[in-house]
Amino acid sequence: MTTIRRFCCDDLLRFSSVNLDHLTETFNMSFYMTYLARWPDYFHVAEAPGNRVMGYIMGKVEGQGESWHGHVTAVTVAPEFRRQQLAKKLMNLLEDISDKIDKAYFVDLFVRASNTPAIKMYEKLDYVIYRRVLRYYSGEEDGLDMRKALSRDVEKKSIIPLKRPVTPDELEYD
Ligand SMILES: CC(C)(COP(=O)(O)OP(=O)(O)OC[C@H]1O[C@@H](n2cnc3c(N)ncnc32)[C@H](O)[C@@H]1OP(=O)(O)O)[C@@H](O)C(=O)NCCC(=O)NCCS
C-alpha cells in the first residue's frame, strides 16, 4: 500500500536513500526548508508500509501575469518502486494544486537533455519541450524546459515552443 502525504521536516533526515540516484539533485538543508515553509502544498512524499520512502516531489508556484506557473523542482522515485505510476501520481497532484488552487497557467520543469527515461515520462504526461537551455547544468549539459498548459491557459499560448535555444542568463525563473 502506498501513502502519499505532505513532506515534513523529519523526512529530511530519512530520504537520503532516494537521493543516492545520480539523476536526483541534492540541495542544502536551507533550500528544502524554504520550500517547506513557502510552498508546503507542493512538497509530497510517497511511503511504503514500514515508513519506507518510495519517492517525493518538490515544487513551487511563481511568476507574473500569464507567466504565473507551477514548477517541479525535483521528482524522484527509488529504483525498486519505479514503473508503478508513482511519479505520475505525484506529478498529477502538483498539477492539480497548480490548476485548481493556485489557478496557474502552466506547469514547467527542467530536465537534463540526456535523461531519456524522465523525458519519456514527461511526454507521456503531456509535457512538451518549450525550449532548450544551453549548458544549464553546471555549465556543461543542456537542459530542456518542458511545459504543460493548465485549464486557465485556454489558448495554450504557454506551450508554443521557442524557435531558438536560450542561455541560463535569459531565464526569467530558475
Ligand atoms: C523518472 C522517474 C521519476 C519515473 O518514475 P516512475 O514512478 O517510474 O514513473 P511512472 O511509473 O509514473 O511512469 C509513468 C509513465 O512514464 C513513462 N516512463 C517512466 N519511466 C520510463 C522509462 N524508464 N523509460 C521509458 N518510459 C518511462 C512510461 O510511459 C510510464 O508509463 P508505463 O509504465 O505505463 O509505460 C524515475 O525513473 C526516477 O526517479 N528517475 C531518477 C530521477 C529523475 O530522473 N528525476 C527527474 C529529474 S528531471
PDBQT file of the ligand as one rigid body, heavy atoms in Angstrom, charges set to zero:
ROOT
HETATM    1  C1  LIG A 201      11.770   9.491 -13.993  1.00  0.00    +0.000 C 
HETATM    2  C2  LIG A 201      11.171   8.799 -12.765  1.00  0.00    +0.000 C 
HETATM    3  C3  LIG A 201      10.760   9.849 -11.734  1.00  0.00    +0.000 C 
HETATM    4  C4  LIG A 201       9.931   7.994 -13.218  1.00  0.00    +0.000 C 
HETATM    5  O1  LIG A 201       9.302   7.453 -12.055  1.00  0.00    +0.000 OA
HETATM    6  P1  LIG A 201       8.290   6.226 -12.151  1.00  0.00    +0.000 P 
HETATM    7  O2  LIG A 201       7.498   6.197 -10.880  1.00  0.00    +0.000 OA
HETATM    8  O3  LIG A 201       9.000   5.000 -12.541  1.00  0.00    +0.000 OA
HETATM    9  O4  LIG A 201       7.356   6.672 -13.371  1.00  0.00    +0.000 OA
HETATM   10  P2  LIG A 201       5.865   6.161 -13.656  1.00  0.00    +0.000 P 
HETATM   11  O5  LIG A 201       5.733   4.720 -13.258  1.00  0.00    +0.000 OA
HETATM   12  O6  LIG A 201       4.873   7.091 -13.029  1.00  0.00    +0.000 OA
HETATM   13  O7  LIG A 201       5.825   6.289 -15.246  1.00  0.00    +0.000 OA
HETATM   14  C5  LIG A 201       4.715   6.834 -15.942  1.00  0.00    +0.000 C 
HETATM   15  C6  LIG A 201       4.982   6.633 -17.430  1.00  0.00    +0.000 C 
HETATM   16  O8  LIG A 201       6.157   7.360 -17.810  1.00  0.00    +0.000 OA
HETATM   17  C7  LIG A 201       6.909   6.599 -18.779  1.00  0.00    +0.000 C 
HETATM   18  N1  LIG A 201       8.185   6.148 -18.216  1.00  0.00    +0.000 N 
HETATM   19  C8  LIG A 201       8.566   6.143 -16.917  1.00  0.00    +0.000 A 
HETATM   20  N2  LIG A 201       9.818   5.655 -16.775  1.00  0.00    +0.000 NA
HETATM   21  C9  LIG A 201      10.236   5.340 -18.020  1.00  0.00    +0.000 A 
HETATM   22  C10 LIG A 201      11.421   4.764 -18.536  1.00  0.00    +0.000 A 
HETATM   23  N3  LIG A 201      12.465   4.420 -17.728  1.00  0.00    +0.000 N 
HETATM   24  N4  LIG A 201      11.536   4.575 -19.866  1.00  0.00    +0.000 NA
HETATM   25  C11 LIG A 201      10.500   4.907 -20.701  1.00  0.00    +0.000 A 
HETATM   26  N5  LIG A 201       9.329   5.443 -20.262  1.00  0.00    +0.000 NA
HETATM   27  C12 LIG A 201       9.207   5.647 -18.947  1.00  0.00    +0.000 A 
HETATM   28  C13 LIG A 201       6.050   5.392 -19.111  1.00  0.00    +0.000 C 
HETATM   29  O9  LIG A 201       5.204   5.733 -20.183  1.00  0.00    +0.000 OA
HETATM   30  C14 LIG A 201       5.263   5.202 -17.828  1.00  0.00    +0.000 C 
HETATM   31  O10 LIG A 201       4.047   4.511 -18.012  1.00  0.00    +0.000 OA
HETATM   32  P3  LIG A 201       4.058   2.890 -18.169  1.00  0.00    +0.000 P 
HETATM   33  O11 LIG A 201       4.916   2.333 -17.073  1.00  0.00    +0.000 OA
HETATM   34  O12 LIG A 201       2.605   2.524 -18.045  1.00  0.00    +0.000 OA
HETATM   35  O13 LIG A 201       4.638   2.598 -19.531  1.00  0.00    +0.000 OA
HETATM   36  C15 LIG A 201      12.181   7.795 -12.140  1.00  0.00    +0.000 C 
HETATM   37  O14 LIG A 201      12.721   6.983 -13.162  1.00  0.00    +0.000 OA
HETATM   38  C16 LIG A 201      13.311   8.470 -11.401  1.00  0.00    +0.000 C 
HETATM   39  O15 LIG A 201      13.190   8.746 -10.201  1.00  0.00    +0.000 OA
HETATM   40  N6  LIG A 201      14.454   8.730 -12.083  1.00  0.00    +0.000 N 
HETATM   41  C17 LIG A 201      15.621   9.360 -11.445  1.00  0.00    +0.000 C 
HETATM   42  C18 LIG A 201      15.354  10.802 -11.037  1.00  0.00    +0.000 C 
HETATM   43  C19 LIG A 201      14.952  11.636 -12.236  1.00  0.00    +0.000 C 
HETATM   44  O16 LIG A 201      15.457  11.488 -13.339  1.00  0.00    +0.000 OA
HETATM   45  N7  LIG A 201      14.006  12.569 -11.987  1.00  0.00    +0.000 N 
HETATM   46  C20 LIG A 201      13.584  13.525 -12.969  1.00  0.00    +0.000 C 
HETATM   47  C21 LIG A 201      14.551  14.641 -12.984  1.00  0.00    +0.000 C 
HETATM   48  S1  LIG A 201      14.014  15.967 -14.031  1.00  0.00    +0.000 SA
ENDROOT
TORSDOF 0
